[in-house]
Amino acid sequence: MFIDTRSLPDLSKFETDVAIIGGGPAGISIARTFDGTSTRVCLIESGGLTPEAQTQALYDGESVGIAYPVIAHRLRFLGGSSNHWGGFCRPLDAIDFEQREWVPHSGWPFSKETLLPYYDRASEVVEVAPPRFEDKTYWERVTGEPLPDSVTGRMQVRFVHFSPPTHFGERYGSELEQSKNIEVLLNANVVNIAAVGEGRHVDQLQLQTLSGLRHSVRARVYVLATGGLENARMLLLSNDSMPHGLGNQHDMVGRFFMEHPHLSGFAELVVADILRLPGIYRTRVFADGRYATAAFNPSESFLRERRLLNCTFMAGQAGDYHSNVAPNWERAGLHRDMLEAARHFLIDDRRAAILPSTLLGHWLGLGCACEQVPNPDSRVTLSTQRDALGLQRLRLDWRLTEQDRLSALEHMRSLVMEIGALDIGRVFNSGEYDSAWPQVVGGGSHHMGTTRMHDDPRQGVVDRHCKVHGIDNLFVAGSSVFPTAGASNPTLTLVALALRLGDHLKSLVG
């Protein structure tokens, strides 16, 4: 059932079993686990069914570290930021869950095996099932092309699946609307998570509409699922019983903010014969009802040997070079000169005879998403600025370290060696990251780590079941609980964690 809280009498009260704050992928995934059961669920969404500028403005905030437009990366209506999701899906690697001695503050409370059944379920939710993330034999069969193994041992091939993408509000909205035990409160902004007993038990949620109405929700258990930035902000704002915010008795809420630095333009791959690079390495291929592409990832043995962070490289065909067309930028001239000089050993005579006489070769753009080391000084705090509801806006201080840069640089060099060893083509490196991070670093809109998971309350905000330390009925869902980021897009993992949390909550509320 959908309820627009702007149409309710002031001071309306709701009683439920499970209250979920946030109608994005995590919140909707948890709510759906209860559909058709006897458990009453209240899903609370700040926005409506379509975007509205006044509601979106509630996401604005300050960026005081690496320049980061905090409002641009998130959407505040049903479905949340899945409404502009690119659909990239791949699980974290097994090593990402480990406590790595060369990665400070690393280690999840459980191994990847714990999440494997939930990854399978999550693949169905985001519509990429059946998952084939590591099955090279399968992709060779469906594409009809042999896929080369690593020559250097530094790299391995993994496969990224693409969700349609699943916009959770559109895909699952009618299911929620028709549910007999799920109420979806729209245009309802939680302004306080009210706790009692010296902050050990959440008593109710206080809601406010932008039109000034105030409502409340009482539940047996509560789930905070408002995203990697807003989860921390909401805990910090809820400070009526705990002066520093809920779950923040050890000053951990908001710390360890992580992104995936996206390094585009660091290099170009130039090939004389495009068929030397299998199609799945340079474009999306369709099989079993969904698209996928190959990615280069560092091998686990190489990460251990060189004590590096994780990384993902992907390539995309971007243009051609012809002898009768002048290059339109300086580096293109270098590419064309190399192709002309080296064509005799970059392409065999049989292929050269059937290609257009003017075609010199092709260039492919390379993209890189890097793991960021967990850094307690990279964090979300509260600003002195206030939003339309009178709440303090967030203040983001995103920081990257020299360890992050040197790790990414080592992987770039490894990729160059691998492509050369495979005799695919040649890579031109821009050198942009050789001495320092550039002034502007792009991110993937992947907000992680601000309510990190750890069994020790002095090192994390939630435990292995995503329950906030010191509070008996408050849980957090989403990528804010990630202790480390890996180098995979986080949506598949956060949905898997949400499904796991949903099963755990069932055992609590029966």
Beta strands, then each sheet from edge to edge (+ up, - down):
strand 1: 2-4
strand 2: 13-15
strand 3: 18-21
strand 4: 41-44
strand 5: 61-63
strand 6: 88-89
strand 7: 155-162
strand 8: 182-186
strand 9: 189-196
strand 10: 201-208
strand 11: 214-218
strand 12: 221-224
strand 13: 262-271
strand 14: 285-287
strand 15: 290-298
strand 16: 311-322
strand 17: 359-370
strand 18: 379-386
strand 19: 392-397
strand 20: 426-429
strand 21: 474-476
sheet 1: 1+ 8+ 4+ 3+ 12+ 21+
sheet 2: 2+ 11+ 10- 9+
sheet 3: 5+ 19+ 18-
sheet 4: 6+ 7- 15+ 14-
sheet 5: 16+ 17- 13+ 20-
end
